[in-house]
């Protein structure tokens, strides 16, 4: 992996997400590109009062796709300096992109030319969007042209890998993408979690999958759960720490339910694990 993007609201930096992104960049010996989304549409200030964001947010609640302003240049420049200094302190090579168009369009165009996108689940550009993850993040997950890694609220290290597998092509694709991007994690303990609602043959019987995984990882354990996919997976990873969760096919089937608004905030805050999502 060579190029990692970190999507940021240029007006509101999250230092924990920056710290996590630097860890991933160091782990993979990649350059971290900070994408500062300024939201320029008509040249008006996003803030009603002072130049550094002390005033009220000025957005269009009737059209949450439009951020009708750019943030003050001085604020963006100050946050860029903070980001650069954070990367230097963490021994991370970095680049800066300032994107002044509609945030969603800008970040999606960036993903076409990147290996991985890291995003904070709380990133939002409209005051009316209160869900976690919000509309911006969910749209990014649906349409990104590279895999997405959702940053956790707090982070120490990756010691285990949890692969969500249901036998579908999309789940295998996500696993293969993660394995290709993170060969540095091949020595970590891997748990392949398969949730079934019936008594069809267990994942252990699927020789080709086991053979492929063991060719890439030193330690692989298969976990078979029975019941509702989202509930069982949530229960399994609830007690996990220092792990990364790998999922496929966001917006459909189990992953769609896993991130439905009524549960997503609880899941992300309670589990507090990075979530890797890739879809065909």
ZIWOGI-V797471 format. One record per residue. PHI is phi as a letter, one per 30 degrees, with the letter a starting at -180 (NA if undefined). Layout:
BEGIN
PHI ; PHI
END
This chain:
BEGIN
NA ; b ; b ; c ; c ; b ; d ; b ; d ; e ; c ; b ; d ; c ; d ; d ; d ; d ; d ; d ; d ; d ; d ; d ; d ; d ; e ; c ; h ; c ; d ; c ; c ; d ; c ; c ; d ; c ; i ; d ; b ; b ; i ; d ; d ; d ; c ; d ; c ; d ; d ; c ; i ; d ; d ; d ; d ; c ; b ; c ; d ; d ; b ; d ; d ; c ; c ; d ; a ; c ; d ; e ; e ; d ; d ; d ; d ; d ; d ; d ; d ; d ; d ; e ; d ; d ; d ; d ; d ; c ; h ; c ; d ; b ; b ; b ; b ; c ; c ; c ; d ; d ; e ; d ; d ; d ; d ; d ; d ; d ; d ; d ; c ; b ; d ; a ; c ; c ; b ; d ; d ; c ; d ; a ; b ; b ; d ; d ; c ; c ; d ; b ; d ; d ; d ; e ; d ; d ; d ; d ; d ; d ; c ; e ; c ; b ; e ; c ; c ; d ; d ; d ; d ; b ; a ; c ; a ; c ; c ; b ; b ; c ; c ; d ; b ; b ; i ; d ; d ; d ; d ; d ; e ; d ; d ; d ; d ; d ; d ; d ; d ; b ; d ; d ; c ; d ; c ; d ; d ; c ; c ; c ; c ; c ; c ; b ; c ; b ; c ; d ; e ; d ; d ; d ; d ; d ; e ; d ; d ; d ; d ; d ; d ; d ; d ; c ; b ; d ; b ; b ; b ; c ; c ; c ; c ; b ; k ; d ; d ; d ; d ; d ; d ; e ; d ; d ; d ; e ; c ; d ; b ; h ; b ; b ; c ; c ; b ; b ; h ; e ; j ; b ; h ; d ; d ; e ; d ; d ; c ; d ; e ; d ; c ; d ; d ; d ; d ; d ; d ; d ; d ; h ; b ; d ; b ; c ; b ; b ; b ; d
END
